[in-house]
Amino acid sequence: QVQLVESGGGLVQPGGSLRLSCAASGTIFGINAMAWYRQATGKQRELVAEITRGGSTNYADSVKGRFTISRDNAKNTLYLQMNSLKPEDTAVYHCNLDLSYRTYWGQGTQVTVSS
C-alpha cells in the first residue's frame, strides 16, 4: 500500500514563500510522474506542477516563474517551492503519484495567503 503525506502548508502574507513536501511510503514502482494539484473553495481541482519520470517539469501558467517542483528520489519525497505567493494561490494542495498501474493522492495541506 502506498501512502502520500503532505506537509508545509500554512498561513503566509502576500509576497511570502512556503515549501510543501510530500513523503511517499510503501512499495513504489512504475512511476510515470508526480505532481501537485490544488483545489480552492468552490472550484475544481487543477494541476499546479508536475515532474515526469525523466525529470521534465510542467507548470500551470498562473504559477510559472514563482513555483518550482522538485523531488528527492532517495527519500521518495516531492517538493513544491512557492515564492511570491498571491491571495489567489489559497487552496488545499494535494500530492499526486501516477504509477503505471494506478494513481495515488495525498490528503492535502492547506495554504492560505492573506494579510
Secondary structure as the mmCIF struct_conf table of DSSP 4:
data_model
#
loop_
_struct_conf.conf_type_id
_struct_conf.id
_struct_conf.beg_label_comp_id
_struct_conf.beg_label_asym_id
_struct_conf.beg_label_seq_id
_struct_conf.end_label_comp_id
_struct_conf.end_label_asym_id
_struct_conf.end_label_seq_id
STRN STRN1 GLN A 3 SER A 7
STRN STRN2 GLY A 10 VAL A 12
TURN_TY1_P TURN_TY1_P1 PRO A 14 GLY A 15
STRN STRN3 LEU A 18 SER A 25
BEND BEND1 GLY A 26 GLY A 26
STRN STRN4 ILE A 31 GLN A 39
TURN_TY1_P TURN_TY1_P2 THR A 41 GLY A 42
BEND BEND2 LYS A 43 LYS A 43
STRN STRN5 GLU A 46 THR A 52
TURN_TY1_P TURN_TY1_P3 ARG A 53 GLY A 54
BEND BEND3 GLY A 55 GLY A 55
STRN STRN6 THR A 57 TYR A 59
TURN_TY1_P TURN_TY1_P4 ASP A 61 ARG A 66
STRN STRN7 PHE A 67 ASP A 72
TURN_TY1_P TURN_TY1_P5 ASN A 73 ASN A 76
STRN STRN8 THR A 77 MET A 82
BEND BEND4 SER A 84 SER A 84
HELX_RH_3T_P HELX_RH_3T_P1 PRO A 87 ASP A 89
STRN STRN9 ALA A 91 LEU A 99
BEND BEND5 SER A 100 TYR A 101
STRN STRN10 THR A 103 TRP A 105
STRN STRN11 THR A 109 VAL A 113
#
